Amino acid sequence: MLSNIRIWGLLLALGFSGTAAADTINSANTSWILTSTALVLFMTLPGLALFYGGLARTKNVLSVLMQCFSIAGISSILWLVIGYSLAFGEGGDYIGDFSRVMMAGIDRESLSGDIPEALFMLFQMTFAIITPALIVGGYAERMKFSAMLIFSALWLLCVYVPVTHWVWGGGWLSKMGFYDFAGGAVVHITAGVAALVAAIVIGPRKGFGTTAMPPHNMTMTVTGAGMLWVGWFGFNGGSALASDGNAAMAMLVTHISAATGALTWGAIEWIKHGRPSALGAVTGMVAGLGTITPASGFVGPGGALVIGLLAGGVCYSATITLKQVLKIDDSLDVFPVHGVGGMLGIFMVGIFSATSLGVFSGYGFAEGIESMGGQVGVQLIGMLTTIIFTAVVTWLLLKVTGILTSGLRVTPEEEIQGLDIVAHEERGYDI
C-alpha cells in the first residue's frame, strides 16, 4: 500500500513538474520559432544573394553575393553587441537602453514570453540581417566595398534599430496602435527608401538609360526568388511568435498575396508586351510578399487576395515610373517593389483589418481604435514618419560615409571593369 502511494505521489509530482515547465517555456512555440529563424536567414543566404546576383551583370555577380554575406556578418555582430539592446531594451518611446548589451543578464533559462530570449534575439537578428541587405539593390554595381560596409553598419544602428523600437520594442508607434505585423515599415519601407536615397546620391550606373543592362542569369534569380517565397513563411508566420492559428493564417495570406502578385504582374506584361516574363513573375511575387508583410497577422484570405492584386499593379507602375519617367537608377528595383509595397501594405491593413467586410474581413483594429478611419490615420502617421526619418538619416549617413571613404563609388574605369575583379580579385565565371 505504501509503495502504491509513493508511486502515485511520484506520478503526481512529475505531472505538476510538467505543468510548471509548460507555464515557463512552450516547446511547440520554441520549435516553430527555431524553424522560422532558419527560414528567415535562408531568405538572405542564399535566397536574396542569388536573387540579386542573377539580376546583376556578369562582371558584378560576386560583388553582390559578397555584399550580402558581409552584411550578414557585420549585422550579426552589431546586433549582439548593442543593436538588440537598443531595439528591445525598455528605454523610452524612441530608443531602448543598454541593459542587454552583449546579452547581459540573458542565459539559457531566460525567457521572452514563452520562448527562450536567446531564440527571440536570434529571430530578430535575421530581420536585422536582411533589411540592410535589401538596400544593396539600390546601389549595386557601383559602390565601393569599404563604403558599403561602413554605410550598412551605421544604417543598421541609426535607422533600423530606432524604427524597430518604435514599432516592436514598445515605442511610441506601438503605443498608438500602429499595425506592422512582420516588417512593412520596419523592413520594407526603411530598406526601400534607403535604396532610393542611395541611388540618387550615388548617381546612375555608367550607361544607364542608353545601354541595355539585362539580368545575366535568370536561372539564378528564379532560384533565389523561390527561396524567398519559402523563407517568407518564417518571416511572417514566425512573427506570430507562437505555433498557433495566428501563425497558420499569416502563412496562408502570405502565400495568397505572393501568388496573386506574381500572376498580376505577369498579366500586365502579357497585355502590354504580348508575353509574360520570368523576371516579371518573380518580381510580382516579391511585391506581393512585401505588401502582405505588415498585414499578415491582421487580415484574412479575402483581404490578402486584394492586397496581392494591388501589389502587382501598383508596384509594376512604380517600377516603370521610377526608371523610365524619373530616370532614377535603383538598380534592382528595391524602392518600387519593397518601398512602395511596404507603404501599400501599411495603408491596406488599416482597411482590411476591419471585421465588417464580409469575406474580406480581418481580425479587428488595435486596442482603443474603433473605426477604419482611426486605424488608417495611425497607419499613415507611422508610414510618413518612417519615410521622412529614413530618408533624412540615410542621406546624412551616405554623406558621412563618403567623407570617410573618399567617395562612395568606384571610378568610371573600375565600374567598366566590374567590381568582382576590382574589389575581390575574383570572377564569377571562368570562361
Secondary structure, 3 states (H helix, E strand, C coil): CHHHHHHHHHHHHHHHHHHHHHHHCCHHHHHHHHHHHHHHHHHHHHHHHHHHHHHCCHHHHHHHHHHHHHHHHHHHHHHHHHHHHHHHCCCCCCCCCCCCHHHCCCCCCCEECCEEHHHHHHHHHHHHHHHHHHHHHHHCCCECHHHHHHHHHHHHHHHHHHHHHHHHCCCHHHHHCCCCCCCHHHHHHHHHHHHHHHHHHHCCCCCCCCCCCCCCCHHHHHHHHHHHHHHHHHHHHHHHCCCCHHHHHHHHHHHHHHHHHHHHHHHHHHHHHCCCCHHHHHHHHHHHHHHHHHHCCCECHHHHHHHHHHHHHHHHHHHHHHHHHCCCCCCCCHHHHHHHHHHHHHHHHHHHCCCCCHHHCECCCCCCCCCHHHHHHHHHHHHHHHHHHHHHHHHHHHHHHHHHCCCCECCHHHHHHCHHHHHHCCCCCCC
